Amino acid sequence: MKGKSYLVTGASRGVGLCLVKELMHKEEEPIIFAAARLPEKYEELQELAKANGRVHIIRLDLTDVQTIKAAAGEVLQILTAEGYEGLDFLIQDAGTSEDLVPPLDTPDHMLKLVFETNAVGPLLVYKYFRPLVQMSQLKTIVNFASNFGSLTLASEPLKHPEKATVLDCTQIAYKASKCAVNMETVIIAEDTRELGFTVISMHPGIVDTAMGSRPQKVVKEAKPEVQPEETAKLQIALYDKLSIEDTGKFFDYRGNILPW
């Protein structure tokens, strides 16, 4: 019996790269598509693919719909050649953020880029990869959101001003785009529920990566809470347990349900 099939966007570094590594260690030996905007620039990803024939590097730029269409065609071709019936897991990790500045200090081009990458890009990936996912048995889509995309959590400083920090008024594009991702999850989950899809939002934690460590430069106490290797390991364990009953939910990397 063949192992499962996975596609991970943003696989060139950070959590995405660690997800690829963790999947490589699974006993079932899944086929893994490691998608990245400029994969040729990342030597570690290239070495992983050279060392393991089950890892296929795919060029996919969330801001370029032509690369998304081409990636879907390439993945389908490989799955068919390898005898797989569709894509079991579509894990949308790729994303970007702007500097830790107030809304009016965010450059105009960054507002557009962050929304295009974090909110529009995943919708286009869903649109063109949905046929591949629908062909599979597991039909699972994981949209990377963030606890910063929770309206409930984001409004806490308004309720408790004494707990507010300067970080609460920064990264408006990132936070709003991740809130949009959560709405996308809910709508897609409803749209695909009768087809047997499982669609969730995932908060990977405040991870010790270049992006996750930046807040500490502004507020010393805002330290990362988890290493990328650990969140990847816990996420994969969670994905293995998902079922149709979980569709439309917002999880953190430990399996806790987060408020919208």
MARLO-255496 format. One record per residue: residue number from 1; residue in three letters; x, y, z of N, C-alpha, C, O in turn. Coordinates in steps of 0.1 Angstrom, whole numbers. Layout:
<tidos>
  num  residuo   n.xx   n.yy   n.zz  ca.xx  ca.yy  ca.zz   c.xx   c.yy   c.zz   o.xx   o.yy   o.zz
  NUM      ALA      X      Y      Z      X      Y      Z      X      Y      Z      X      Y      Z
...
</tidos>
This chain:
<tidos>
  num  residuo   n.xx   n.yy   n.zz  ca.xx  ca.yy  ca.zz   c.xx   c.yy   c.zz   o.xx   o.yy   o.zz
    1      MET      8    -12      0      0      0      0      9     12      0     18     13      8
    2      LYS      5     22     -9     13     34    -10     10     43      2      0     43      8
    3      GLY     21     51      6     19     61     16     10     73     12      6     73      0
    4      LYS      7     82     21     -1     93     18      7    103      9     19    102      7
    5      SER      0    113      4      6    123     -4      3    137      2     -7    140      7
    6      TYR     14    145      2     14    158      9     20    168      0     29    166     -7
    7      LEU     14    180      0     21    192     -6     22    203      5     12    206     12
    8      VAL     34    208      7     36    219     17     41    231      9     51    230      2
    9      THR     34    242     11     39    255      5     48    261     15     48    258     27
   10      GLY     56    270     10     66    277     19     76    267     25     81    268     36
   11      ALA     80    257     16     88    246     21    103    249     21    111    240     24
   12      SER    107    261     17    122    264     16    129    266     29    141    264     29
   13      ARG    121    270     39    128    273     52    118    272     63    106    270     61
   14      GLY    122    275     76    113    276     87    105    264     89    109    253     88
   15      VAL     92    267     93     83    256     96     80    247     84     79    235     85
   16      GLY     79    253     72     76    246     60     87    235     58     84    224     55
   17      LEU     99    239     59    110    230     57    110    219     67    113    207     64
   18      CYS    107    222     80    106    212     91     95    203     89     96    191     92
   19      LEU     84    208     83     73    199     80     77    188     70     74    176     71
   20      VAL     84    192     60     90    183     50     99    173     56     97    161     54
   21      LYS    108    177     65    117    168     72    109    158     80    112    146     80
   22      GLU     99    163     88     91    154     96     83    144     88     83    132     92
   23      LEU     78    148     77     71    139     68     80    128     63     76    117     61
   24      MET     92    131     60    102    122     55    104    110     64    108     99     60
   25      HIS    102    113     77    105    102     87     93     93     90     94     84     98
   26      LYS     82     96     84     70     87     86     72     73     80     78     72     69
   27      GLU     68     63     88     71     49     84     64     46     71     69     37     63
   28      GLU     53     52     68     45     49     56     52     54     43     47     50     32
   29      GLU     62     62     45     70     67     33     61     74     23     59     69     12
   30      PRO     55     86     27     46     93     18     54    100      7     66    101      8
   31      ILE     47    104     -3     52    112    -14     50    127     -9     39    130     -5
   32      ILE     60    135    -11     60    149     -5     64    159    -16     74    157    -23
   33      PHE     55    168    -18     58    179    -27     61    192    -19     53    197    -12
   34      ALA     74    196    -21     79    207    -13     78    219    -23     87    221    -32
   35      ALA     69    228    -20     66    240    -29     73    252    -23     71    255    -11
   36      ALA     79    260    -32     85    272    -28     86    282    -39     86    278    -51
   37      ARG     87    295    -36     87    305    -46    100    305    -54    100    306    -67
   38      LEU    111    303    -47    125    303    -54    132    291    -48    142    293    -41
   39      PRO    128    279    -51    134    267    -44    149    266    -47    157    260    -39
   40      GLU    154    271    -59    168    269    -63    177    277    -53    189    274    -53
   41      LYS    172    286    -46    180    294    -37    183    287    -24    191    292    -16
   42      TYR    176    276    -21    177    270     -7    184    257     -8    178    247    -12
   43      GLU    197    257     -4    205    245     -6    200    233      2    200    222     -2
   44      GLU    195    236     15    191    225     23    179    217     17    178    205     18
   45      LEU    170    225     11    158    219      5    163    210     -7    158    199     -9
   46      GLN    172    216    -15    177    208    -26    184    195    -22    183    185    -28
   47      GLU    191    196    -11    198    184     -6    188    173     -1    190    161     -3
   48      LEU    177    178      5    167    168      9    161    160     -3    160    148     -2
   49      ALA    159    168    -13    153    161    -25    163    152    -32    159    141    -37
   50      LYS    176    155    -32    186    147    -37    187    134    -29    190    123    -35
   51      ALA    186    135    -16    187    124     -7    175    114     -6    176    103     -2
   52      ASN    164    120    -10    152    112     -9    143    114    -21    138    124    -24
   53      GLY    141    103    -29    134    103    -41    119    106    -39    112    108    -49
   54      ARG    114    105    -27    100    108    -25     97    122    -23     85    126    -22
   55      VAL    107    131    -22    106    145    -21    107    152    -35    117    150    -41
   56      HIS     97    158    -39     97    165    -52     96    180    -50     86    185    -43
   57      ILE    105    188    -55    105    202    -54     96    208    -65     98    205    -76
   58      ILE     88    217    -60     78    223    -70     79    238    -68     79    244    -57
   59      ARG     81    245    -80     81    260    -79     67    265    -79     58    262    -87
   60      LEU     64    273    -69     50    279    -67     52    292    -60     56    293    -48
   61      ASP     47    303    -67     48    316    -62     33    321    -59     25    322    -69
   62      LEU     30    324    -47     16    327    -43     12    340    -50      0    343    -51
   63      THR     21    348    -55     17    361    -61     17    359    -77     15    369    -84
   64      ASP     19    347    -82     19    345    -96     10    333    -99     14    321    -98
   65      VAL     -2    336   -104    -11    325   -106     -7    315   -117    -10    304   -116
   66      GLN      2    320   -126      7    310   -136     15    299   -130     15    288   -134
   67      THR     23    303   -120     31    293   -114     23    283   -105     26    271   -104
   68      ILE     11    288   -100      2    280    -93     -4    270   -102     -5    258    -99
   69      LYS     -9    274   -113    -15    265   -123     -5    255   -128     -8    243   -129
   70      ALA      7    259   -131     18    250   -135     21    240   -125     23    228   -128
   71      ALA     22    244   -112     25    235   -101     14    225   -100     17    213    -98
   72      ALA      1    229   -101     -9    219   -100     -8    208   -111    -10    196   -109
   73      GLY     -5    213   -123     -3    203   -134      9    194   -132      8    182   -135
   74      GLU     20    199   -127     31    191   -124     29    181   -113     33    169   -114
   75      VAL     22    185   -102     19    176    -92     10    165    -96     12    153    -93
   76      LEU      0    168   -104     -9    158   -110     -2    148   -118     -4    136   -118
   77      GLN      7    153   -126     15    144   -135     23    134   -127     24    122   -130
   78      ILE     30    139   -117     38    130   -108     29    120   -101     33    109   -100
   79      LEU     18    125    -95      9    116    -88      4    105    -97      4     93    -93
   80      THR      0    108   -109     -5     98   -118      6     88   -122      4     76   -122
   81      ALA     18     93   -125     29     85   -129     33     75   -117     37     64   -120
   82      GLU     32     80   -105     35     72    -93     24     63    -88     26     55    -79
   83      GLY     12     64    -95      1     55    -91     -7     60    -79    -13     52    -73
   84      TYR     -7     73    -76    -15     79    -65    -28     84    -70    -30     88    -82
   85      GLU    -38     83    -62    -51     88    -65    -53    101    -57    -60    102    -47
   86      GLY    -48    112    -63    -51    125    -57    -41    129    -47    -32    121    -43
   87      LEU    -43    141    -41    -34    147    -31    -42    146    -18    -52    153    -16
   88      ASP    -36    139     -8    -43    137      5    -43    149     13    -53    153     20
   89      PHE    -31    156     14    -30    168     23    -24    180     15    -13    179      9
   90      LEU    -32    191     15    -27    203     10    -24    213     22    -33    217     28
   91      ILE    -11    215     25     -7    222     37     -2    236     32      9    237     27
   92      GLN    -10    246     35     -6    260     30      1    268     41     -5    275     49
   93      ASP     14    266     41     23    272     52     28    286     47     30    295     56
   94      ALA     30    288     34     37    300     29     30    313     33     18    314     34
   95      GLY     38    323     37     32    336     41     43    346     43     55    343     42
   96      THR     39    358     45     49    369     47     43    379     57     31    379     60
   97      SER     51    389     61     46    399     70     54    412     68     64    412     61
   98      GLU     48    423     73     55    436     72     62    439     85     62    431     94
   99      ASP     69    450     85     76    454     97     67    457    109     55    459    107
  100      LEU     72    457    121     65    459    133     62    474    135     69    480    144
  101      VAL     54    480    127     51    494    128     36    497    128     28    488    125
  102      PRO     32    509    133     18    512    133     12    512    119     19    513    109
  103      PRO     -1    512    117     -8    511    104     -3    521     94      0    518     83
  104      LEU     -3    534     98      1    545     89     15    544     84     19    551     75
  105      ASP     24    537     92     38    536     88     41    524     79     52    522     74
  106      THR     30    516     76     32    504     67     33    509     53     23    516     48
  107      PRO     43    507     45     44    511     31     33    506     23     28    494     25
  108      ASP     28    514     13     17    510      5     19    496     -2     10    488     -2
  109      HIS     31    494     -7     34    482    -15     34    470     -6     30    459    -10
  110      MET     37    472      7     37    460     17     23    456     20     20    445     22
  111      LEU     14    466     21      0    463     23     -6    453     13    -12    443     15
  112      LYS     -2    457      0     -7    449    -11      0    435    -11     -7    425    -14
  113      LEU     13    435    -10     21    423    -10     16    413      0     15    401     -3
  114      VAL     14    417     13     11    408     24     -3    402     21     -5    390     23
  115      PHE    -13    410     17    -26    405     14    -26    395      2    -32    385      2
  116      GLU    -18    399     -8    -18    391    -20    -11    377    -17    -16    367    -22
  117      THR     -1    377     -8      6    365     -5     -2    357      5     -4    345      3
  118      ASN     -7    363     16    -13    355     27    -28    352     25    -32    342     30
  119      ALA    -35    360     18    -50    358     17    -54    354      3    -62    345      1
  120      VAL    -49    361     -8    -53    358    -21    -46    345    -26    -52    337    -32
  121      GLY    -33    344    -24    -25    333    -28    -31    320    -24    -32    311    -32
  122      PRO    -34    318    -11    -40    305     -7    -53    302    -14    -56    290    -16
  123      LEU    -61    312    -17    -74    310    -24    -71    304    -38    -78    295    -43
  124      LEU    -61    310    -45    -57    305    -58    -52    291    -58    -55    283    -66
  125      VAL    -44    288    -47    -38    274    -46    -50    265    -44    -51    254    -50
  126      TYR    -60    269    -35    -71    260    -33    -79    258    -46    -83    247    -50
  127      LYS    -81    269    -54    -88    268    -66    -82    258    -76    -89    250    -82
  128      TYR    -69    258    -78    -63    250    -88    -58    237    -83    -56    228    -91
  129      PHE    -57    235    -70    -54    222    -64    -66    214    -59    -65    202    -56
  130      ARG    -77    221    -58    -89    214    -53    -92    201    -61    -95    191    -55
  131      PRO    -92    201    -74    -95    188    -81    -85    177    -77    -90    165    -77
  132      LEU    -73    180    -74    -63    169    -70    -67    164    -56    -67    152    -53
  133      VAL    -71    173    -47    -75    169    -34    -88    161    -34    -89    152    -27
  134      GLN    -97    165    -42   -110    159    -43   -108    144    -48   -117    136    -45
  135      MET    -98    141    -56    -95    128    -61    -91    118    -50    -91    106    -52
  136      SER    -86    124    -39    -80    115    -28    -90    110    -19   -102    114    -19
  137      GLN    -86    101    -10    -95     96      0    -96    105     12   -106    106     18
  138      LEU    -85    112     16    -85    119     28    -89    134     27    -95    140     36
  139      LYS    -87    140     15    -93    153     12    -91    163     23   -100    169     28
  140      THR    -78    166     27    -75    174     38    -68    187     34    -58    186     27
  141      ILE    -73    198     38    -67    211     35    -64    218     49    -72    220     57
  142      VAL    -51    223     50    -47    230     62    -42    244     58    -32    245     51
  143      ASN    -50    254     62    -46    268     60    -39    274     72    -45    274     83
  144      PHE    -27    278     69    -19    284     80    -25    298     83    -24    307     75
  145      ALA    -31    300     95    -36    313    100    -26    317    111    -14    316    109
  146      SER    -31    323    121    -23    327    133    -33    331    144    -44    335    141
  147      ASN    -28    330    156    -36    335    167    -38    350    165    -48    356    171
  148      PHE    -29    357    158    -31    371    155    -42    374    146    -47    385    144
  149      GLY    -47    363    139    -59    365    130    -72    362    137    -82    362    130
  150      SER    -72    360    150    -84    358    158    -90    372    162    -83    379    170
  151      LEU   -102    375    158   -108    388    162   -110    388    177   -109    398    184
  152      THR   -114    376    183   -116    375    197   -103    378    205   -104    386    214
  153      LEU    -92    372    201    -80    375    208    -74    389    206    -68    395    215
  154      ALA    -76    393    193    -71    407    190    -78    418    197    -72    429    200
  155      SER    -90    415    201    -98    426    208    -96    426    223   -101    435    230
  156      GLU    -88    416    229    -85    416    243    -79    429    248    -83    433    259
  157      PRO    -69    435    241    -63    447    247    -74    458    248    -72    467    257
  158      LEU    -84    458    240    -95    469    242   -102    466    255   -107    476    261
  159      LYS   -104    454    258   -111    450    270   -103    452    283   -108    455    294
  160      HIS    -90    449    281    -80    450    292    -68    458    289    -58    453    286
  161      PRO    -70    472    288    -59    481    284    -46    479    292    -35    481    287
  162      GLU    -47    475    304    -35    473    313    -26    462    308    -14    461    311
  163      LYS    -31    453    299    -23    442    294    -18    445    280    -11    437    274
  164      ALA    -22    456    274    -18    460    261     -3    463    259      3    467    269
  165      THR      3    460    248     16    464    245     16    471    231      6    471    224
  166      VAL     28    477    228     29    484    215     27    474    203     24    479    192
  167      LEU     29    461    205     28    452    195     13    450    190     11    446    179
  168      ASP      4    454    199    -10    452    195    -14    461    184    -25    459    178
  169      CYS     -7    472    182    -10    482    171     -1    480    159     -1    490    151
  170      THR      6    469    157     15    467    146     10    456    137      0    449    141
  171      GLN     16    455    126     14    444    116     -1    443    112     -7    432    112
  172      ILE     -7    454    108    -21    454    105    -24    445     92    -34    438     92
  173      ALA    -15    445     83    -17    437     71    -16    422     74    -24    414     69
  174      TYR     -6    419     81     -4    404     85    -16    399     93    -21    389     90
  175      LYS    -20    407    103    -31    402    112    -44    402    104    -52    392    106
  176      ALA    -47    412     96    -59    412     89    -59    401     78    -70    396     75
  177      SER    -48    399     72    -48    388     61    -50    374     68    -56    366     61
  178      LYS    -44    372     80    -46    359     86    -61    358     91    -66    347     92
  179      CYS    -67    369     95    -81    369     98    -89    365     85    -99    357     86
  180      ALA    -85    370     74    -91    366     61    -90    351     58    -99    345     53
  181      VAL    -78    346     62    -76    332     60    -86    323     68    -91    313     63
  182      ASN    -89    328     80    -98    321     88   -112    321     82   -119    311     82
  183      MET   -116    332     76   -129    333     69   -129    323     57   -139    317     54
  184      GLU   -118    323     50   -116    314     38   -118    299     43   -125    292     36
  185      THR   -112    296     54   -114    282     59   -128    279     62   -133    268     58
  186      VAL   -136    288     68   -150    285     71   -158    284     59   -166    275     58
  187      ILE   -156    293     49   -164    292     37   -160    279     29   -169    273     24
  188      ILE   -147    276     27   -143    264     20   -148    252     27   -152    242     20
  189      ALA   -147    252     40   -152    240     47   -167    237     45   -171    226     43
  190      GLU   -175    248     44   -189    247     42   -191    243     27   -200    234     24
  191      ASP   -184    248     18   -185    245      4   -182    231      0   -187    225     -9
  192      THR   -173    225      8   -168    211      5   -173    201     15   -169    189     14
  193      ARG   -181    204     25   -185    195     35   -191    183     30   -188    171     34
  194      GLU   -201    184     20   -208    173     15   -199    164      6   -203    153      3
  195      LEU   -188    169      2   -178    162     -6   -168    154      2   -160    146     -3
  196      GLY   -169    156     16   -161    148     25   -147    155     27   -138    148     32
  197      PHE   -146    168     25   -133    174     28   -132    177     43   -142    179     50
  198      THR   -119    178     47   -116    183     61   -108    195     59    -96    194     54
  199      VAL   -113    207     63   -106    220     60   -104    227     74   -114    230     80
  200      ILE    -92    230     78    -90    236     90    -80    248     89    -73    249     79
  201      SER    -81    257     99    -70    267    101    -61    262    111    -64    256    121
  202      MET    -48    266    109    -37    262    119    -29    274    123    -24    281    116
  203      HIS    -28    275    137    -19    284    143     -7    276    147     -7    268    156
  204      PRO      5    279    140     17    270    142     24    274    155     34    267    159
  205      GLY     19    284    162     26    289    174     35    301    171     37    304    159
  206      ILE     40    307    181     50    318    179     63    311    178     70    308    188
  207      VAL     68    309    166     79    300    163     92    307    163     93    319    159
  208      ASP    102    301    167    116    307    168    122    306    154    131    299    151
  209      THR    116    315    145    121    317    132    124    332    130    122    340    139
  210      ALA    129    336    118    131    350    115    119    358    118    120    369    124
  211      MET    107    353    113     95    361    115     90    360    130     86    371    135
  212      GLY     90    349    136     85    347    149     94    354    160     89    356    171
  213      SER    106    356    157    115    362    167    115    378    167    120    384    176
  214      ARG    110    383    156    110    398    155    103    406    166    109    416    171
  215      PRO     92    401    171     85    409    182     93    411    194     92    421    201
  216      GLN    103    402    197    111    403    209    120    415    208    125    420    218
  217      LYS    123    420    196    131    432    194    124    445    199    130    455    202
  218      VAL    110    444    199    102    455    203     98    454    217     98    463    225
  219      VAL     93    442    221     89    439    235     97    427    240     95    416    235
  220      LYS    106    429    249    115    419    253    108    406    258    114    395    255
  221      GLU     97    407    264     89    395    269     83    387    257     78    376    260
  222      ALA     82    392    245     75    386    234     84    375    228     88    376    216
  223      LYS     88    365    236     97    355    231     90    344    223     78    341    226
  224      PRO     97    338    213     91    326    207     87    315    217     94    314    227
  225      GLU     77    308    214     72    298    224     76    283    219     75    274    227
  226      VAL     80    282    207     83    268    202     93    269    191     94    278    183
  227      GLN    101    258    190    110    256    179    103    251    166     93    244    168
  228      PRO    108    254    154    101    250    142    101    234    141     91    229    136
  229      GLU    111    227    146    111    213    146     99    207    155     93    197    151
  230      GLU     97    213    166     87    208    175     73    211    170     64    202    171
  231      THR     70    223    165     57    226    160     54    217    148     43    212    147
  232      ALA     64    214    140     62    205    128     58    191    133     49    185    127
  233      LYS     65    186    143     62    173    148     48    172    154     41    162    151
  234      LEU     44    182    162     31    182    168     20    184    157      9    178    159
  235      GLN     23    192    147     13    193    137     10    181    129     -1    177    127
  236      ILE     21    174    125     19    161    118     11    151    126      3    144    120
  237      ALA     14    150    139      6    141    148     -9    145    148    -17    137    148
  238      LEU    -11    158    148    -25    163    147    -32    160    134    -43    155    134
  239      TYR    -25    162    123    -30    159    110    -34    145    108    -44    142    102
  240      ASP    -27    136    114    -30    122    113    -43    118    120    -49    108    118
  241      LYS    -47    127    130    -59    124    137    -72    131    132    -83    128    136
  242      LEU    -70    140    122    -81    147    117    -92    139    110    -89    129    104
  243      SER   -104    143    111   -115    136    105   -125    147    100   -123    159    103
  244      ILE   -135    143     92   -145    152     87   -152    160     98   -157    171     96
  245      GLU   -153    154    110   -159    162    122   -151    174    125   -156    183    132
  246      ASP   -138    175    121   -130    186    125   -131    198    114   -125    208    117
  247      THR   -138    196    103   -138    206     93   -143    219     98   -153    219    105
  248      GLY   -137    230     94   -141    243     98   -137    247    111   -142    257    116
  249      LYS   -127    240    117   -122    244    130   -109    251    129   -102    251    119
  250      PHE   -105    258    140    -93    266    141    -84    260    152    -88    261    164
  251      PHE    -74    253    149    -65    246    158    -52    254    161    -47    261    152
  252      ASP    -46    251    172    -32    255    174    -24    242    172    -30    231    171
  253      TYR    -11    243    172     -2    232    169     -3    221    180      2    210    177
  254      ARG     -8    224    191    -10    214    202    -23    207    201    -26    197    209
  255      GLY    -32    211    192    -45    205    190    -56    212    198    -67    207    198
  256      ASN    -53    224    204    -63    231    211    -72    239    201    -67    243    190
  257      ILE    -84    241    204    -93    249    195    -92    263    199    -93    267    211
  258      LEU    -90    272    189    -89    286    191   -102    293    187   -109    289    179
  259      PRO   -104    305    194   -116    313    190   -114    321    177   -103    325    174
  260      TRP   -125    322    170   -123    330    157   -122    345    161   -120    353    152
</tidos>
